[in-house]
Amino acid sequence: MSIKVVAKFVLKEGCKDALKAVLEELVQKTRLEEGNISYALYESLDDPNVATMLEEWESKEALDAHMKTEHFTRIVPQVDEFLAAPVTVEAYTQLI
C-alpha cells in the first residue's frame, strides 16, 4: 500500500519565490527516485504564504530512502530561512 506525505510550509512574507527556487531541484531529483509515485509543491488558495508538498511513495522503505538522499539532506535545511513556523509533516496510508 502506498504512503502519502503532506508537508506544510508557512512562509515569511515575500518568501514564496525563494522557496520555489530552492525546492525546484529537490522536486526534479525526487521524481526520478525509485519508489516515488508523485511529488509536487502546491500553493494555498486561501493564503499565498502557505505551501504544501504532496508526495506519494510506493512504500515506507522508499520514503525512508528518499530522506537519506544527498539532495534531500542538502536542500531541506536551506528552507528554514524562509519559514515563519516549523514545517509540519504527516504521513498517511489509505484507510478506505
N, C-alpha and C positions, 0 to 999 in steps of 0.2 A: 504494500500500500504506500502511496506517495506521501511525502511530507510537504506541507505548505508553511511558509515562513512569512510573517508580517513584521517588518522593521520600520518603525515610525520615527521620523526626524522632525523635531520642532526647531526651526531655524531662527537665527537672529535676523532682524530686519535687513533686507537687501542682500542676503547671502545665497539666494536661490541659484543664481548663475554660477557662483563659485562652487557650490555643492555639485551642480551638474558637471562642471569641468573636471572636478576631482573624481567623481564616480563613473565617468564615461568609460575609462579604461577598465575599471572593475566589472562593469556590466558586459563589455565586449568579451573580456577574457573568461568571465564566469560562464557565459553562454556556450563556450567551447568545452567546458569541463564534462567529463564522463559523469553521467547521472543527473545532469541538470536538464530539467524539462522547460522551465521558463524563469526569467529573471529580468525584472523591469522596474524602473523608478517612476512613480506617479506623483502628481501634484494634487492637493486637495482642492475641490471646487469651492469649498467654504472658506479656506484660509490659505493664501499663497505662501505662507511661511511654514506650511506643513507638507512634508513629502513622505511618501511611503514606498519602500522597496517590497514588492510582492514576488515571492520566489516559490518554485515548486521543484522538488527533488525526488528522484526515484526511490531513495532510501535514506535512513538516518546515517548510514555509513557514507553515502555520497555527500550529505550535508556536512558531516564531521570532516571529511577530506577537504571540502571547499574552505572551511575555516582555518585550515593549515597551509593553504597555498601561499606562495610568495606574494602574489598580487593582493590577496585579501589582507595578509598581515602587514603589508606595506601601506596600502591605501586607506583602510578603515580608520587608523589613528589620525589621519590627516583631516578627517571630517569634524573632529572635536572643536576646532576653532570657529566653525560656523553654527554651532548649536546653542540654542537658548535653554535647552533642557537635555538631560541624558537620553540617548536613543533607547527606545523600548523595543524588545524583540520577543515575539511569541511564535512558537511552532505548533502546528496542528496536524492531526490525521483526520480523515473523513469519519464522521460518526454515523451518518445515514447515507 
